[in-house]
Amino acid sequence: MELLQFRKKRRRIKKGVLAIILAFLFVIAAVLTFILIFGGAEATSRTGKLSGKKTYSAVVIRSEKIAVVKDFDTADYLVRNGQQVRKGDSVMNVYNLGYSRENTEKLLTVREQILDAQLRSDGETRDPELKSLNDGIASARDMLSKAVMNGNTSAVQTISANLKKLLSERSDYLREKSQQNETLRGLYQQEDDLLQAVEAQRVTVAAERDGVVSFYIDDFASTLNADKIGQDLVTAELISKALDKNERFKWTGSSSSSAFRLVNPNEWYCAFLTGTSESLRVAPGKEYSVEVKGYGSFIGTGVSSFVNDKNVVNIIKFSQNLGALIDVRTCEISIAYEAEGMMIEKRAIQFKDGETYIEIVTDNGRANVYVDVLAEDGRNAIIRIRGNGNIPTGTEVRYWIPKRGRK
């Protein structure tokens, strides 16, 4: 009986000791956790690889030159929208504000009268060149009617310009070939007078450089331009305004001073905003795969990311032909972030004036170094240290994980 009681007592002692040991270990673990999370701790970087994708609303910025003229009432479009031109090529005829369309209508009427008089003077003809001109005019008129019915503004302007050219060529040809009489001489004089009145109000606008012509213009063609990027004039406010407005480009029209844009199709940019507390942003010189929703995929290179007005402005440059993006200002982009290199815990990344940095641990203490975050997930990040300074070479770097809540 006494032996049984002794054994029970020993079991109780063992359980008590075990409970004390477990409690002690729990306290140690809690203290270590507290120190790590709230007091900070040292860690060592390692080599790793991360990938992910993020979507942003962006603005498209092009390298383009706007042809500026005096306000005009109407215009002749000498090339089609989207056509490649060379420096010095005639692109557009504009007619000064106040220009009377009545003279143009009279000119067309006189030319029809000239044509009738020429055909009566010459009688029946089988001239193959005249037949070719007549067929071309008939075809252009048919195409113009279809374009008007379809509401295709660009096609209407291009076909109209071609039709005017063909009519003028036929008029010149018949004037040269037809035998003049009193009626024709009078009509020719009327035509010359009207042409002089029309040309006095007409200005031919030529291309100032090589490029692709676009007759579509928006309110940001001057301010969101590639020549503003190097000057840091592409601001967060400007990007926000363009995104909020989200207007479609409009065909250049009457009482406008912007005639057309000359675009370099192989130099364009996407700019977007991130928050100053977001560590993932564009890294200068890094290559990115970017999908522009509705327009395809492109490969771009990071230009810059800088803090502006409580935001970070991110800019990526592209050298591929922009295609239909020539007439687009806002778009949705998805960026693939992929990187391999120095991996650290994401919570080691800190912010100072919106810039990302980490604390490097050395034998002499800790030092702040600015970094670019190339990729991240919820726990880790791949970083690139900006410059070398006195930072140890290689990917194994001792760094500090700050206490929770520290900024």
Secondary structure by P-SEA (a helix, b strand, c coil): caaaaaaaaaaaaaaaaaaaaaaaaaaaaaaaaaaaacbbbbbbbbbbcccbbbbbbbbbbcccccccccccccccccccccccccccccccccccccccaaaaaaaaaaaaaaaaaaaaaacccccaaaaaaaaaaaaaaaaaaaaaaaccaaaaaaaaaaaaaaaaaaaaaaaacccccaaaaaaaaaaaaaaaaaaaabbbbbbccbbbbbcccccccccccccccccccccaaaaaaaaaacccccccccccccccccccccccccccccccccccccccccccccccccbbbbbbbbccccccccbbbbbbbbcccccccccccbbbbbbbbbbbccccccccccccccbbbbbbbccccbbbbbbbbccccccbbbbbcccccccccccbbbbbbcccccc
